[in-house]
Amino acid sequence: MSKTFRPWDVDQQWMLPPSLHEFVPPGHVAHFIRDTVCNELDLSAIMSAYEEERGFPPYHPAMMVSLLLYGYSRGVYSSRKLAQACEERVDFMAVTAMNRPDFRTIASFRRRHLRALGNLFVQVLKLCRAAGLVKLGHVALDGTKIQANANVHKAMSYGRMRETEKKLAAEVASWFSRAEASDAEEDSAHGGDLRGDEMPDWASNKIERLARIRAAKKALEAEAKAPPPDEDDGPGPSSGMMRGGRALRAPNGGPPDRAQRNFTDPDSRIQPTRSGFIAGYNAQIAVDGAHQIVIAQRVQTNPADRGALKPLLSAARQALKTNAKEVSADAGYCSEANLLHLARRGIKAYVATGRAGRAQTQSGDDRREKGKRVAAMALKLRRAKWRSRYRLRKQIVEPVFGQIKHARGFRQFLLRGFEQVKDEWAMICTAHNLLKLYSATA
């Protein structure tokens, strides 16, 4: 007697269509994120952009926001991958109600509403606090270097720009000279379909490259003439324009030869990592120790972390209306000014003062931080040894970067430009907090 199997007929038609709620189990995170976006988040900043009655009806903004945040929570970031998931994955169909926006629509929506999407971070943070996930007992700070949507080899130093500009200008001039001399011969060779003076691809590429080099060179020269830019208001000084907190200039007052600018993402800066140097950004977070909720986030171009402490704590206070009781951070945040700031706010500080018995120095800063507050902090940590509250830092903040970069695969920004990268990082942190909220309420 043969074994009886369950029916399996791919051509079987259903008399009654299944409910979208049955695509995934009732407690699935797809339902949670969709319902949270629809019922808990204020999307008026996005909805207000749709006032024109004419035209073909667009996809519902709440659906598009749900799709983006759910995709970010699943490690799906690109518009093409999101569009593909809407066609192939039932969990995404449960979010979109089987709508299938194409990748251009998804990319256009994200680009159009990026600032509003980034601002959802504070709303989700407040939901986490209302759910009791934010205690502000111990907050840990840390930063990680994330690759920009650019290659470090697409950057060029100012000294090389000057040399390459002369070389390319000479080659382009030589080509035009040869082209003018051979017009008649080319007309005869190409016939009537082409004029004979079309610019070959290799010449077009060189002319385009020359224009880009001149534009980058001009930007560095303009930066050298102006006061050092404030990083809080933008991407900050270009790589190689500062050293030890002081502006570097050539003898003639122009940019130094070591100053660099990236052609793909000019706002990105050279960032040191364990495996070498990348063109990227320094992504910062402050994490609450109770449930690893990100209570503040920031992106900066300066590879040194110390300048991020005050903005992170200020952003957390602005959103939550109170300070943390304790703050821990690694040696990159140690400075007299930061320790004074923590003391004035009444926050117990646990900030490392160095690594492996050596005084900590910042990237690009050869000056060692000295002062009574740093010395007192070193003594405080040394006396407490393994009992120090500083030990909590590694188990609070570093796993969050592991979840973002390793578990969900976010290792490179998709967008270019400092302002867009800031909002993209805010969306990444929003998705992280949504997953923590889901885990706590499931």
Buried (B, 14 or more C-beta within 10 A) or exposed (E): EEEEEEEEEEEEEEEEEEEBEEBBEEEBBBBBBBEBBBEEBEBEBBBEEEEEEEEEEBBBBBBBBBBBBBBBBBBBBEBEBBBBBBEEBBBBBBBBEEBBBBBEBBBBBBEEBBBBBBBBBBBBBBBBBEBEBBBBEBBBBBBBBBBBBBBBEBBBBBBBBBEBBEEBBEBBEEBEEEBEEEEEEBBEEEEEEEEBEEEEEEBEEBBEBBEBBBEBBEBBBEBBEEEBBEBEEEBBBBBBBBEEEEEBBBEEEBBBBBBBBBBBBBBBBBBEEEEEBBBBBBBBBBBBBBBBBBBBBBBBBBBBBBBBBBBBBBBBBEBBEEBBEBBBBBBBBBBBBBBEBBEEBEBBBBBBBBEEEEBBBBEBBEEEBEEEBBEEBBEBBEEEEEEBBBBBBEEBBBBBBEBBBEEBEBEBBBBBBBBBBBBBBBBBBBBBBBBBBBEBEE
